[in-house]
């Protein structure tokens, strides 16, 4: 299951962030330095130094926004958001087909996300392409929106042909590592919330909540 998060930050916040990230004195490192051995040959981007004060400040704000996002909390059941990277691609830069590492320094990757920081009209190309068994999905979102998808998928970033593509990417360790179980829990949680909104705390709500809670207890790592 993949899902989209809208308007995580205001237009003014994003404008300020782009001003800070694209300032002349900001140092960007070759993206291949953080790629797994199998992905280095196809990773052609630049990344903000994780040890910089700017990275630490912005990464903390992104993590906080995600962990307070109701849809992510229900669908992703996050333990933590980790491994954040700010990525910059100019003309000719992108990231070929790859799968994210299962285990990273700060946790397991159950879900991956890309938070778009640049308006789509400011650059050409640079689509995130998710590779499903039934075909491919090409994604370019508004600034401030994020796509969350299973880390098990092959995916790529098409080369940018014009302008600059600025995103924040990262990973989520879920309380439930199995994607099918997470989806079932999300459906149950959605159903009980809808029922509560329509009818209040009924016997049916209690039964669905019991099933949700006990399945989560059974499946949580």
Biotite code that builds the C-alpha atoms (Angstrom):
import biotite.structure as struc

atoms = struc.array([
    struc.Atom([0.000, 0.000, 0.000], chain_id="A", res_id=1, res_name="UNK", atom_name="CA", element="C"),
    struc.Atom([1.210, 3.465, -0.869], chain_id="A", res_id=2, res_name="UNK", atom_name="CA", element="C"),
    struc.Atom([-0.417, 6.664, 0.311], chain_id="A", res_id=3, res_name="UNK", atom_name="CA", element="C"),
    struc.Atom([0.011, 10.398, -0.041], chain_id="A", res_id=4, res_name="UNK", atom_name="CA", element="C"),
    struc.Atom([0.352, 13.045, 2.669], chain_id="A", res_id=5, res_name="UNK", atom_name="CA", element="C"),
    struc.Atom([-0.701, 16.584, 1.778], chain_id="A", res_id=6, res_name="UNK", atom_name="CA", element="C"),
    struc.Atom([0.544, 20.004, 2.929], chain_id="A", res_id=7, res_name="UNK", atom_name="CA", element="C"),
    struc.Atom([2.919, 18.959, 5.692], chain_id="A", res_id=8, res_name="UNK", atom_name="CA", element="C"),
    struc.Atom([4.398, 22.478, 5.709], chain_id="A", res_id=9, res_name="UNK", atom_name="CA", element="C"),
    struc.Atom([3.217, 25.949, 4.736], chain_id="A", res_id=10, res_name="UNK", atom_name="CA", element="C"),
    struc.Atom([4.273, 27.691, 1.530], chain_id="A", res_id=11, res_name="UNK", atom_name="CA", element="C"),
    struc.Atom([6.290, 30.188, 3.588], chain_id="A", res_id=12, res_name="UNK", atom_name="CA", element="C"),
    struc.Atom([8.130, 27.428, 5.460], chain_id="A", res_id=13, res_name="UNK", atom_name="CA", element="C"),
    struc.Atom([9.007, 25.716, 2.196], chain_id="A", res_id=14, res_name="UNK", atom_name="CA", element="C"),
    struc.Atom([10.166, 28.978, 0.646], chain_id="A", res_id=15, res_name="UNK", atom_name="CA", element="C"),
    struc.Atom([12.414, 29.600, 3.653], chain_id="A", res_id=16, res_name="UNK", atom_name="CA", element="C"),
    struc.Atom([13.782, 26.062, 3.497], chain_id="A", res_id=17, res_name="UNK", atom_name="CA", element="C"),
    struc.Atom([14.617, 26.354, -0.202], chain_id="A", res_id=18, res_name="UNK", atom_name="CA", element="C"),
    struc.Atom([16.375, 29.629, 0.481], chain_id="A", res_id=19, res_name="UNK", atom_name="CA", element="C"),
    struc.Atom([18.495, 28.011, 3.177], chain_id="A", res_id=20, res_name="UNK", atom_name="CA", element="C"),
    struc.Atom([19.202, 24.790, 1.286], chain_id="A", res_id=21, res_name="UNK", atom_name="CA", element="C"),
    struc.Atom([20.109, 26.468, -2.000], chain_id="A", res_id=22, res_name="UNK", atom_name="CA", element="C"),
    struc.Atom([22.276, 29.194, -0.451], chain_id="A", res_id=23, res_name="UNK", atom_name="CA", element="C"),
    struc.Atom([25.727, 29.519, -2.005], chain_id="A", res_id=24, res_name="UNK", atom_name="CA", element="C"),
    struc.Atom([27.556, 28.513, 1.180], chain_id="A", res_id=25, res_name="UNK", atom_name="CA", element="C"),
    struc.Atom([25.696, 25.208, 1.694], chain_id="A", res_id=26, res_name="UNK", atom_name="CA", element="C"),
    struc.Atom([27.885, 22.163, 1.056], chain_id="A", res_id=27, res_name="UNK", atom_name="CA", element="C"),
    struc.Atom([26.386, 19.220, -0.823], chain_id="A", res_id=28, res_name="UNK", atom_name="CA", element="C"),
    struc.Atom([28.101, 15.837, -0.923], chain_id="A", res_id=29, res_name="UNK", atom_name="CA", element="C"),
    struc.Atom([27.979, 13.165, -3.638], chain_id="A", res_id=30, res_name="UNK", atom_name="CA", element="C"),
    struc.Atom([24.952, 10.966, -3.045], chain_id="A", res_id=31, res_name="UNK", atom_name="CA", element="C"),
    struc.Atom([26.865, 7.769, -3.702], chain_id="A", res_id=32, res_name="UNK", atom_name="CA", element="C"),
    struc.Atom([28.527, 8.176, -0.292], chain_id="A", res_id=33, res_name="UNK", atom_name="CA", element="C"),
    struc.Atom([25.310, 7.023, 1.422], chain_id="A", res_id=34, res_name="UNK", atom_name="CA", element="C"),
    struc.Atom([24.271, 4.372, -1.116], chain_id="A", res_id=35, res_name="UNK", atom_name="CA", element="C"),
    struc.Atom([24.563, 0.635, -0.578], chain_id="A", res_id=36, res_name="UNK", atom_name="CA", element="C"),
    struc.Atom([27.252, -1.163, -2.565], chain_id="A", res_id=37, res_name="UNK", atom_name="CA", element="C"),
    struc.Atom([24.710, -2.265, -5.186], chain_id="A", res_id=38, res_name="UNK", atom_name="CA", element="C"),
    struc.Atom([23.266, 1.236, -5.723], chain_id="A", res_id=39, res_name="UNK", atom_name="CA", element="C"),
    struc.Atom([26.375, 3.406, -5.918], chain_id="A", res_id=40, res_name="UNK", atom_name="CA", element="C"),
    struc.Atom([26.755, 2.957, -9.659], chain_id="A", res_id=41, res_name="UNK", atom_name="CA", element="C"),
    struc.Atom([23.279, 4.398, -10.352], chain_id="A", res_id=42, res_name="UNK", atom_name="CA", element="C"),
    struc.Atom([23.034, 7.112, -7.689], chain_id="A", res_id=43, res_name="UNK", atom_name="CA", element="C"),
    struc.Atom([23.778, 10.512, -9.241], chain_id="A", res_id=44, res_name="UNK", atom_name="CA", element="C"),
    struc.Atom([22.582, 13.212, -6.870], chain_id="A", res_id=45, res_name="UNK", atom_name="CA", element="C"),
    struc.Atom([23.868, 15.487, -4.111], chain_id="A", res_id=46, res_name="UNK", atom_name="CA", element="C"),
    struc.Atom([23.000, 15.301, -0.424], chain_id="A", res_id=47, res_name="UNK", atom_name="CA", element="C"),
    struc.Atom([23.197, 17.704, 2.487], chain_id="A", res_id=48, res_name="UNK", atom_name="CA", element="C"),
    struc.Atom([25.826, 16.839, 5.082], chain_id="A", res_id=49, res_name="UNK", atom_name="CA", element="C"),
    struc.Atom([23.960, 15.003, 7.854], chain_id="A", res_id=50, res_name="UNK", atom_name="CA", element="C"),
    struc.Atom([26.283, 16.462, 10.481], chain_id="A", res_id=51, res_name="UNK", atom_name="CA", element="C"),
    struc.Atom([25.431, 20.058, 9.519], chain_id="A", res_id=52, res_name="UNK", atom_name="CA", element="C"),
    struc.Atom([23.287, 22.214, 11.780], chain_id="A", res_id=53, res_name="UNK", atom_name="CA", element="C"),
    struc.Atom([20.927, 22.891, 8.861], chain_id="A", res_id=54, res_name="UNK", atom_name="CA", element="C"),
    struc.Atom([20.322, 19.188, 8.264], chain_id="A", res_id=55, res_name="UNK", atom_name="CA", element="C"),
    struc.Atom([19.700, 18.489, 11.927], chain_id="A", res_id=56, res_name="UNK", atom_name="CA", element="C"),
    struc.Atom([17.252, 21.378, 12.268], chain_id="A", res_id=57, res_name="UNK", atom_name="CA", element="C"),
    struc.Atom([15.217, 20.552, 9.163], chain_id="A", res_id=58, res_name="UNK", atom_name="CA", element="C"),
    struc.Atom([15.303, 16.788, 9.722], chain_id="A", res_id=59, res_name="UNK", atom_name="CA", element="C"),
    struc.Atom([13.896, 17.229, 13.222], chain_id="A", res_id=60, res_name="UNK", atom_name="CA", element="C"),
    struc.Atom([11.018, 19.301, 11.829], chain_id="A", res_id=61, res_name="UNK", atom_name="CA", element="C"),
    struc.Atom([10.241, 16.716, 9.150], chain_id="A", res_id=62, res_name="UNK", atom_name="CA", element="C"),
    struc.Atom([10.282, 13.845, 11.648], chain_id="A", res_id=63, res_name="UNK", atom_name="CA", element="C"),
    struc.Atom([7.999, 15.705, 14.031], chain_id="A", res_id=64, res_name="UNK", atom_name="CA", element="C"),
    struc.Atom([5.524, 16.567, 11.265], chain_id="A", res_id=65, res_name="UNK", atom_name="CA", element="C"),
    struc.Atom([5.371, 12.969, 10.066], chain_id="A", res_id=66, res_name="UNK", atom_name="CA", element="C"),
    struc.Atom([4.915, 11.481, 13.532], chain_id="A", res_id=67, res_name="UNK", atom_name="CA", element="C"),
    struc.Atom([2.023, 13.906, 14.141], chain_id="A", res_id=68, res_name="UNK", atom_name="CA", element="C"),
    struc.Atom([0.306, 13.098, 10.837], chain_id="A", res_id=69, res_name="UNK", atom_name="CA", element="C"),
    struc.Atom([-2.869, 11.050, 11.521], chain_id="A", res_id=70, res_name="UNK", atom_name="CA", element="C"),
    struc.Atom([-2.855, 9.106, 8.242], chain_id="A", res_id=71, res_name="UNK", atom_name="CA", element="C"),
    struc.Atom([0.765, 8.050, 8.682], chain_id="A", res_id=72, res_name="UNK", atom_name="CA", element="C"),
    struc.Atom([0.136, 7.015, 12.286], chain_id="A", res_id=73, res_name="UNK", atom_name="CA", element="C"),
    struc.Atom([-2.849, 4.872, 11.283], chain_id="A", res_id=74, res_name="UNK", atom_name="CA", element="C"),
    struc.Atom([-1.484, 3.363, 8.060], chain_id="A", res_id=75, res_name="UNK", atom_name="CA", element="C"),
    struc.Atom([2.198, 3.137, 8.981], chain_id="A", res_id=76, res_name="UNK", atom_name="CA", element="C"),
    struc.Atom([2.125, 2.489, 12.755], chain_id="A", res_id=77, res_name="UNK", atom_name="CA", element="C"),
    struc.Atom([5.560, 4.106, 13.062], chain_id="A", res_id=78, res_name="UNK", atom_name="CA", element="C"),
    struc.Atom([8.053, 3.266, 15.783], chain_id="A", res_id=79, res_name="UNK", atom_name="CA", element="C"),
    struc.Atom([10.395, 5.905, 14.428], chain_id="A", res_id=80, res_name="UNK", atom_name="CA", element="C"),
    struc.Atom([11.298, 7.950, 11.389], chain_id="A", res_id=81, res_name="UNK", atom_name="CA", element="C"),
    struc.Atom([14.982, 7.629, 10.600], chain_id="A", res_id=82, res_name="UNK", atom_name="CA", element="C"),
    struc.Atom([17.801, 8.086, 8.106], chain_id="A", res_id=83, res_name="UNK", atom_name="CA", element="C"),
    struc.Atom([16.554, 11.381, 6.672], chain_id="A", res_id=84, res_name="UNK", atom_name="CA", element="C"),
    struc.Atom([18.431, 12.811, 3.701], chain_id="A", res_id=85, res_name="UNK", atom_name="CA", element="C"),
    struc.Atom([18.004, 16.062, 1.804], chain_id="A", res_id=86, res_name="UNK", atom_name="CA", element="C"),
    struc.Atom([18.652, 15.366, -1.868], chain_id="A", res_id=87, res_name="UNK", atom_name="CA", element="C"),
    struc.Atom([19.340, 17.790, -4.719], chain_id="A", res_id=88, res_name="UNK", atom_name="CA", element="C"),
    struc.Atom([19.287, 16.887, -8.424], chain_id="A", res_id=89, res_name="UNK", atom_name="CA", element="C"),
    struc.Atom([20.135, 19.226, -11.278], chain_id="A", res_id=90, res_name="UNK", atom_name="CA", element="C"),
    struc.Atom([20.152, 18.584, -15.040], chain_id="A", res_id=91, res_name="UNK", atom_name="CA", element="C"),
    struc.Atom([21.367, 15.073, -15.834], chain_id="A", res_id=92, res_name="UNK", atom_name="CA", element="C"),
    struc.Atom([21.176, 13.886, -12.226], chain_id="A", res_id=93, res_name="UNK", atom_name="CA", element="C"),
    struc.Atom([18.866, 11.159, -10.912], chain_id="A", res_id=94, res_name="UNK", atom_name="CA", element="C"),
    struc.Atom([18.902, 7.757, -9.267], chain_id="A", res_id=95, res_name="UNK", atom_name="CA", element="C"),
    struc.Atom([18.597, 4.519, -11.204], chain_id="A", res_id=96, res_name="UNK", atom_name="CA", element="C"),
    struc.Atom([16.529, 1.484, -10.261], chain_id="A", res_id=97, res_name="UNK", atom_name="CA", element="C"),
    struc.Atom([17.269, 0.173, -6.762], chain_id="A", res_id=98, res_name="UNK", atom_name="CA", element="C"),
    struc.Atom([15.715, -1.204, -3.593], chain_id="A", res_id=99, res_name="UNK", atom_name="CA", element="C"),
    struc.Atom([16.362, 0.411, -0.219], chain_id="A", res_id=100, res_name="UNK", atom_name="CA", element="C"),
    struc.Atom([18.508, -1.440, 2.295], chain_id="A", res_id=101, res_name="UNK", atom_name="CA", element="C"),
    struc.Atom([16.441, -3.481, 4.752], chain_id="A", res_id=102, res_name="UNK", atom_name="CA", element="C"),
    struc.Atom([18.525, -2.587, 7.797], chain_id="A", res_id=103, res_name="UNK", atom_name="CA", element="C"),
    struc.Atom([19.994, 0.871, 8.325], chain_id="A", res_id=104, res_name="UNK", atom_name="CA", element="C"),
    struc.Atom([22.040, 2.404, 11.093], chain_id="A", res_id=105, res_name="UNK", atom_name="CA", element="C"),
    struc.Atom([18.971, 3.723, 12.923], chain_id="A", res_id=106, res_name="UNK", atom_name="CA", element="C"),
    struc.Atom([16.442, 0.973, 12.225], chain_id="A", res_id=107, res_name="UNK", atom_name="CA", element="C"),
    struc.Atom([14.617, -1.324, 9.814], chain_id="A", res_id=108, res_name="UNK", atom_name="CA", element="C"),
    struc.Atom([13.119, 0.137, 6.644], chain_id="A", res_id=109, res_name="UNK", atom_name="CA", element="C"),
    struc.Atom([9.490, -0.970, 6.353], chain_id="A", res_id=110, res_name="UNK", atom_name="CA", element="C"),
    struc.Atom([8.256, 2.171, 4.600], chain_id="A", res_id=111, res_name="UNK", atom_name="CA", element="C"),
    struc.Atom([10.081, 4.774, 2.531], chain_id="A", res_id=112, res_name="UNK", atom_name="CA", element="C"),
    struc.Atom([8.974, 8.348, 1.923], chain_id="A", res_id=113, res_name="UNK", atom_name="CA", element="C"),
    struc.Atom([9.794, 11.217, -0.386], chain_id="A", res_id=114, res_name="UNK", atom_name="CA", element="C"),
    struc.Atom([8.800, 14.728, 0.718], chain_id="A", res_id=115, res_name="UNK", atom_name="CA", element="C"),
    struc.Atom([8.830, 17.106, -2.253], chain_id="A", res_id=116, res_name="UNK", atom_name="CA", element="C"),
    struc.Atom([10.300, 20.535, -1.451], chain_id="A", res_id=117, res_name="UNK", atom_name="CA", element="C"),
    struc.Atom([10.378, 22.074, -4.939], chain_id="A", res_id=118, res_name="UNK", atom_name="CA", element="C"),
    struc.Atom([7.201, 23.000, -6.863], chain_id="A", res_id=119, res_name="UNK", atom_name="CA", element="C"),
    struc.Atom([6.846, 20.697, -9.902], chain_id="A", res_id=120, res_name="UNK", atom_name="CA", element="C"),
    struc.Atom([6.773, 23.682, -12.256], chain_id="A", res_id=121, res_name="UNK", atom_name="CA", element="C"),
    struc.Atom([10.308, 24.630, -11.146], chain_id="A", res_id=122, res_name="UNK", atom_name="CA", element="C"),
    struc.Atom([11.937, 21.590, -12.775], chain_id="A", res_id=123, res_name="UNK", atom_name="CA", element="C"),
    struc.Atom([11.421, 19.082, -15.590], chain_id="A", res_id=124, res_name="UNK", atom_name="CA", element="C"),
    struc.Atom([11.928, 15.339, -15.332], chain_id="A", res_id=125, res_name="UNK", atom_name="CA", element="C"),
    struc.Atom([12.896, 14.008, -11.919], chain_id="A", res_id=126, res_name="UNK", atom_name="CA", element="C"),
    struc.Atom([9.813, 11.840, -11.385], chain_id="A", res_id=127, res_name="UNK", atom_name="CA", element="C"),
    struc.Atom([9.887, 9.202, -8.673], chain_id="A", res_id=128, res_name="UNK", atom_name="CA", element="C"),
    struc.Atom([8.943, 5.937, -10.393], chain_id="A", res_id=129, res_name="UNK", atom_name="CA", element="C"),
    struc.Atom([7.603, 3.059, -8.284], chain_id="A", res_id=130, res_name="UNK", atom_name="CA", element="C"),
    struc.Atom([7.869, -0.358, -9.922], chain_id="A", res_id=131, res_name="UNK", atom_name="CA", element="C"),
    struc.Atom([4.901, -2.635, -9.129], chain_id="A", res_id=132, res_name="UNK", atom_name="CA", element="C"),
    struc.Atom([4.331, -6.141, -10.530], chain_id="A", res_id=133, res_name="UNK", atom_name="CA", element="C"),
    struc.Atom([1.442, -4.755, -12.612], chain_id="A", res_id=134, res_name="UNK", atom_name="CA", element="C"),
    struc.Atom([3.427, -1.789, -13.967], chain_id="A", res_id=135, res_name="UNK", atom_name="CA", element="C"),
    struc.Atom([5.051, 1.502, -13.034], chain_id="A", res_id=136, res_name="UNK", atom_name="CA", element="C"),
    struc.Atom([3.714, 4.612, -11.328], chain_id="A", res_id=137, res_name="UNK", atom_name="CA", element="C"),
    struc.Atom([5.349, 7.994, -11.973], chain_id="A", res_id=138, res_name="UNK", atom_name="CA", element="C"),
    struc.Atom([5.047, 10.559, -9.168], chain_id="A", res_id=139, res_name="UNK", atom_name="CA", element="C"),
    struc.Atom([5.698, 14.306, -9.056], chain_id="A", res_id=140, res_name="UNK", atom_name="CA", element="C"),
    struc.Atom([3.920, 16.043, -6.176], chain_id="A", res_id=141, res_name="UNK", atom_name="CA", element="C"),
    struc.Atom([3.329, 19.601, -5.038], chain_id="A", res_id=142, res_name="UNK", atom_name="CA", element="C"),
    struc.Atom([5.873, 21.124, -2.668], chain_id="A", res_id=143, res_name="UNK", atom_name="CA", element="C"),
    struc.Atom([5.028, 20.062, 0.876], chain_id="A", res_id=144, res_name="UNK", atom_name="CA", element="C"),
    struc.Atom([3.370, 16.780, -0.133], chain_id="A", res_id=145, res_name="UNK", atom_name="CA", element="C"),
    struc.Atom([4.900, 13.369, 0.512], chain_id="A", res_id=146, res_name="UNK", atom_name="CA", element="C"),
    struc.Atom([4.483, 9.886, -0.899], chain_id="A", res_id=147, res_name="UNK", atom_name="CA", element="C"),
    struc.Atom([4.898, 6.919, 1.462], chain_id="A", res_id=148, res_name="UNK", atom_name="CA", element="C"),
    struc.Atom([5.449, 3.469, -0.048], chain_id="A", res_id=149, res_name="UNK", atom_name="CA", element="C"),
    struc.Atom([6.753, 0.005, 0.888], chain_id="A", res_id=150, res_name="UNK", atom_name="CA", element="C"),
    struc.Atom([10.538, -0.140, 1.101], chain_id="A", res_id=151, res_name="UNK", atom_name="CA", element="C"),
    struc.Atom([10.366, -3.515, -0.646], chain_id="A", res_id=152, res_name="UNK", atom_name="CA", element="C"),
    struc.Atom([9.654, -1.883, -4.023], chain_id="A", res_id=153, res_name="UNK", atom_name="CA", element="C"),
    struc.Atom([12.165, -1.284, -6.752], chain_id="A", res_id=154, res_name="UNK", atom_name="CA", element="C"),
    struc.Atom([12.081, 2.410, -7.590], chain_id="A", res_id=155, res_name="UNK", atom_name="CA", element="C"),
    struc.Atom([14.063, 5.102, -9.363], chain_id="A", res_id=156, res_name="UNK", atom_name="CA", element="C"),
    struc.Atom([14.292, 8.857, -9.879], chain_id="A", res_id=157, res_name="UNK", atom_name="CA", element="C"),
    struc.Atom([14.259, 9.874, -13.528], chain_id="A", res_id=158, res_name="UNK", atom_name="CA", element="C"),
    struc.Atom([17.029, 12.305, -14.545], chain_id="A", res_id=159, res_name="UNK", atom_name="CA", element="C"),
    struc.Atom([16.194, 15.976, -14.168], chain_id="A", res_id=160, res_name="UNK", atom_name="CA", element="C"),
    struc.Atom([16.237, 17.712, -17.549], chain_id="A", res_id=161, res_name="UNK", atom_name="CA", element="C"),
    struc.Atom([15.829, 21.314, -16.381], chain_id="A", res_id=162, res_name="UNK", atom_name="CA", element="C"),
    struc.Atom([15.850, 23.196, -13.079], chain_id="A", res_id=163, res_name="UNK", atom_name="CA", element="C"),
    struc.Atom([16.559, 21.715, -9.653], chain_id="A", res_id=164, res_name="UNK", atom_name="CA", element="C"),
    struc.Atom([14.670, 19.001, -7.766], chain_id="A", res_id=165, res_name="UNK", atom_name="CA", element="C"),
    struc.Atom([14.911, 19.246, -3.981], chain_id="A", res_id=166, res_name="UNK", atom_name="CA", element="C"),
    struc.Atom([13.400, 16.554, -1.754], chain_id="A", res_id=167, res_name="UNK", atom_name="CA", element="C"),
    struc.Atom([13.720, 15.002, 1.681], chain_id="A", res_id=168, res_name="UNK", atom_name="CA", element="C"),
    struc.Atom([13.749, 11.209, 1.788], chain_id="A", res_id=169, res_name="UNK", atom_name="CA", element="C"),
    struc.Atom([13.750, 8.850, 4.731], chain_id="A", res_id=170, res_name="UNK", atom_name="CA", element="C"),
    struc.Atom([12.499, 5.615, 6.210], chain_id="A", res_id=171, res_name="UNK", atom_name="CA", element="C"),
    struc.Atom([9.984, 4.407, 8.758], chain_id="A", res_id=172, res_name="UNK", atom_name="CA", element="C"),
    struc.Atom([10.245, 1.416, 11.047], chain_id="A", res_id=173, res_name="UNK", atom_name="CA", element="C"),
    struc.Atom([6.737, 0.177, 11.725], chain_id="A", res_id=174, res_name="UNK", atom_name="CA", element="C"),
    struc.Atom([5.395, -1.625, 14.777], chain_id="A", res_id=175, res_name="UNK", atom_name="CA", element="C"),
    struc.Atom([4.078, -4.218, 12.297], chain_id="A", res_id=176, res_name="UNK", atom_name="CA", element="C"),
    struc.Atom([6.636, -5.217, 9.690], chain_id="A", res_id=177, res_name="UNK", atom_name="CA", element="C"),
    struc.Atom([4.264, -7.263, 7.492], chain_id="A", res_id=178, res_name="UNK", atom_name="CA", element="C"),
    struc.Atom([2.681, -4.994, 4.859], chain_id="A", res_id=179, res_name="UNK", atom_name="CA", element="C"),
    struc.Atom([-0.517, -7.046, 4.455], chain_id="A", res_id=180, res_name="UNK", atom_name="CA", element="C"),
    struc.Atom([-1.130, -7.000, 8.199], chain_id="A", res_id=181, res_name="UNK", atom_name="CA", element="C"),
    struc.Atom([-0.534, -3.243, 8.317], chain_id="A", res_id=182, res_name="UNK", atom_name="CA", element="C"),
    struc.Atom([-3.091, -2.755, 5.549], chain_id="A", res_id=183, res_name="UNK", atom_name="CA", element="C"),
    struc.Atom([-5.683, -4.890, 7.344], chain_id="A", res_id=184, res_name="UNK", atom_name="CA", element="C"),
    struc.Atom([-5.130, -2.948, 10.590], chain_id="A", res_id=185, res_name="UNK", atom_name="CA", element="C"),
    struc.Atom([-5.482, 0.325, 8.693], chain_id="A", res_id=186, res_name="UNK", atom_name="CA", element="C"),
    struc.Atom([-8.810, -0.795, 7.220], chain_id="A", res_id=187, res_name="UNK", atom_name="CA", element="C"),
    struc.Atom([-10.105, -1.821, 10.655], chain_id="A", res_id=188, res_name="UNK", atom_name="CA", element="C"),
    struc.Atom([-8.947, 1.442, 12.219], chain_id="A", res_id=189, res_name="UNK", atom_name="CA", element="C"),
    struc.Atom([-10.571, 3.448, 9.411], chain_id="A", res_id=190, res_name="UNK", atom_name="CA", element="C"),
    struc.Atom([-13.824, 1.501, 9.791], chain_id="A", res_id=191, res_name="UNK", atom_name="CA", element="C"),
    struc.Atom([-14.047, 1.963, 13.562], chain_id="A", res_id=192, res_name="UNK", atom_name="CA", element="C"),
    struc.Atom([-13.284, 5.691, 13.342], chain_id="A", res_id=193, res_name="UNK", atom_name="CA", element="C"),
    struc.Atom([-15.959, 6.144, 10.667], chain_id="A", res_id=194, res_name="UNK", atom_name="CA", element="C"),
    struc.Atom([-18.454, 4.183, 12.752], chain_id="A", res_id=195, res_name="UNK", atom_name="CA", element="C"),
    struc.Atom([-17.650, 6.224, 15.856], chain_id="A", res_id=196, res_name="UNK", atom_name="CA", element="C"),
    struc.Atom([-18.068, 9.468, 13.886], chain_id="A", res_id=197, res_name="UNK", atom_name="CA", element="C"),
    struc.Atom([-21.457, 8.341, 12.547], chain_id="A", res_id=198, res_name="UNK", atom_name="CA", element="C"),
    struc.Atom([-22.952, 6.548, 15.556], chain_id="A", res_id=199, res_name="UNK", atom_name="CA", element="C"),
    struc.Atom([-20.770, 7.131, 18.604], chain_id="A", res_id=200, res_name="UNK", atom_name="CA", element="C"),
    struc.Atom([-19.548, 4.368, 20.894], chain_id="A", res_id=201, res_name="UNK", atom_name="CA", element="C"),
    struc.Atom([-21.788, 1.466, 19.912], chain_id="A", res_id=202, res_name="UNK", atom_name="CA", element="C"),
    struc.Atom([-21.495, -2.276, 20.472], chain_id="A", res_id=203, res_name="UNK", atom_name="CA", element="C"),
    struc.Atom([-20.292, -2.661, 16.869], chain_id="A", res_id=204, res_name="UNK", atom_name="CA", element="C"),
    struc.Atom([-17.578, -0.060, 17.494], chain_id="A", res_id=205, res_name="UNK", atom_name="CA", element="C"),
    struc.Atom([-16.433, -1.950, 20.589], chain_id="A", res_id=206, res_name="UNK", atom_name="CA", element="C"),
    struc.Atom([-16.232, -5.249, 18.692], chain_id="A", res_id=207, res_name="UNK", atom_name="CA", element="C"),
    struc.Atom([-14.201, -3.736, 15.848], chain_id="A", res_id=208, res_name="UNK", atom_name="CA", element="C"),
    struc.Atom([-11.923, -1.991, 18.361], chain_id="A", res_id=209, res_name="UNK", atom_name="CA", element="C"),
    struc.Atom([-11.433, -5.280, 20.183], chain_id="A", res_id=210, res_name="UNK", atom_name="CA", element="C"),
    struc.Atom([-10.419, -7.028, 16.956], chain_id="A", res_id=211, res_name="UNK", atom_name="CA", element="C"),
    struc.Atom([-8.104, -4.157, 15.974], chain_id="A", res_id=212, res_name="UNK", atom_name="CA", element="C"),
    struc.Atom([-6.431, -4.005, 19.378], chain_id="A", res_id=213, res_name="UNK", atom_name="CA", element="C"),
    struc.Atom([-5.943, -7.751, 19.695], chain_id="A", res_id=214, res_name="UNK", atom_name="CA", element="C"),
    struc.Atom([-4.573, -8.128, 16.176], chain_id="A", res_id=215, res_name="UNK", atom_name="CA", element="C"),
    struc.Atom([-2.140, -5.289, 16.856], chain_id="A", res_id=216, res_name="UNK", atom_name="CA", element="C"),
    struc.Atom([-1.138, -7.007, 20.100], chain_id="A", res_id=217, res_name="UNK", atom_name="CA", element="C"),
    struc.Atom([-0.633, -10.265, 18.200], chain_id="A", res_id=218, res_name="UNK", atom_name="CA", element="C"),
    struc.Atom([1.338, -8.806, 15.278], chain_id="A", res_id=219, res_name="UNK", atom_name="CA", element="C"),
    struc.Atom([3.397, -5.989, 16.800], chain_id="A", res_id=220, res_name="UNK", atom_name="CA", element="C"),
    struc.Atom([7.152, -6.615, 16.966], chain_id="A", res_id=221, res_name="UNK", atom_name="CA", element="C"),
])
